[in-house]
Amino acid sequence: MRVLFSLAALLVLSGCGSSDIWGWYVVNPMTPAGWTNIKFLVNGMGATILLSLIAASISMVLGLIVALPGLSERRGIRVINRVYVEFIRAIPLLPMLFWVFYGLPIVFKSMGLNIQIDPFWGAIITLALSDSAFTAEIYRAGIQSIAKGQTEAAKTIGLSYIQTMRYVILPQAIRRILPPLANQFIYIVKMSAFASVIGMQELTRRANELVVTEYRPLEIYTLLIVEYLVLVLLISAGVRWLERKMGSDERG
Amino acid sequence: MTQDAIEMIDVDKWFGDFQVLKGINLNVKPGDRVVICGPSGSGKSTVVRCINRLETHQKGVIRIGGVVQDGSAKALEAIRSEVGMVFQQFNLFPHLTVMENLLLGPMKARGLSRKDAEARAMKYLERVRIPEQAHKRPGQLSGGQQQRVAIARSLCMEPKVMLFDEPTSALDPEMISEVLDVIVELAVEGMTMVVVTHEMGFARKVADQMVFMDEGEIVETGTPEEFFTAPKSQRTQTFLKQILSH
């Protein structure tokens, strides 16, 4: 095993050193062609961010709706939550994407609805659905971490279930829910790369298209990885800032 | 005949296979001050929690202000409008100020205006003698102060009956009396109350009916005079000996 790793390291290192395998000219900002290529690649950033933001927003709402029955005292209602979470969580993203993009319009058509699903919304629906199983679990854990006494006290002063959630439980749970929820956003950003296979013009799709014309996969995909890295590191910094803010609020 | 505030007839309750309440019969008339005592796990808290339906009983009948507690919306409404509750752990809302804790019920459940609700909140904060803490968070108050806020929060709903579930058990010794004083004042003013407590001096002072529970049953009831000086049952005698020996 160790020999294998050593060999691999040797291979990479020697490769990096020799100029004949790297051809950075394709994305050299100093040349007009390279600069055009960089602009083409980075322009996918907007789509990736928009896709992720909309999918995450839908997932946050959907997740809460799914989480609530999971908190019921009645087993029959809790089952709704379990079935949804287990089912959605079990479906790999790519097959779900194919099903939504190629399959769902046929279902709509059979119901007499003429709804076309474009790559943008196909990707959003899939990402949101897939992610909602995870956000639902985050909500459930966060809400369950608030002591039962809070719900009981709210009951005894006459608050309804919705009022108890709105004024007592969620404001407290949000501090425990937001950081993992923000973390989950990183997952969505990365998974949004799958949207490339249904033709969504985001970061990965653009890299693929450029590779086809320029025939420089090593450089272009390296740059693609750097693009995701920058994006995710920025979000991580945001999550840490959020965690600090939430933490200090709790102490005050 | 006046309507009983609380009526429990042959109430049974199980947690799974374990029977926590066995044939509980209890009548509380308006103005009554009932103190329930007994060893840990005897079911005293469960009785109180069944009265305001934080727990559901499986057999028997519970009436609050004459309304049978069957879990219907109308029955729950009767509880929420007539019965207040004070918990051992206070259960104040830590993310809200004291004032906001007191406003929530009257404004959201009763539909009072903010002005009316604030006036009412100040009235009860003065009653529990901490109006100056209105704008602090519960976490900034001592345990005794927090419990007095919890009492005020309950009073803001202007209940006819107050339930106290071991209101001083989570308090440091030096804070017990400030809370008991408030409860005694309420008793003197004629509030109907059911108190679960180990504070026997307090029980003797306020109770007009003592209830002793053990292993899910009501073993003995009586006036404080009878109860403390001439307990009928062996179990009551043993309990009193243990609890009063220091």
Chai-1 contact restraints between the chains, C-beta under 6 A:
chainA,res_idxA,chainB,res_idxB,connection_type,confidence,min_distance_angstrom,max_distance_angstrom,comment,restraint_id
A,G149,B,Q89,contact,1.0,0.0,6.0,A-B,restraint_1
A,G149,B,N91,contact,1.0,0.0,6.0,A-B,restraint_2
A,E152,B,L54,contact,1.0,0.0,6.0,A-B,restraint_3
A,A153,B,N91,contact,1.0,0.0,6.0,A-B,restraint_4
A,T156,B,M85,contact,1.0,0.0,6.0,A-B,restraint_5
A,I157,B,G105,contact,1.0,0.0,6.0,A-B,restraint_6
A,I157,B,M157,contact,1.0,0.0,6.0,A-B,restraint_7
A,G158,B,R80,contact,1.0,0.0,6.0,A-B,restraint_8
A,G158,B,G105,contact,1.0,0.0,6.0,A-B,restraint_9
A,G158,B,A109,contact,1.0,0.0,6.0,A-B,restraint_10
A,L159,B,K108,contact,1.0,0.0,6.0,A-B,restraint_11
A,L159,B,A109,contact,1.0,0.0,6.0,A-B,restraint_12
A,Q163,B,K108,contact,1.0,0.0,6.0,A-B,restraint_13
A,Y167,B,L104,contact,1.0,0.0,6.0,A-B,restraint_14
A,V168,B,F93,contact,1.0,0.0,6.0,A-B,restraint_15
A,P171,B,H95,contact,1.0,0.0,6.0,A-B,restraint_16
A,Q172,B,H95,contact,1.0,0.0,6.0,A-B,restraint_17
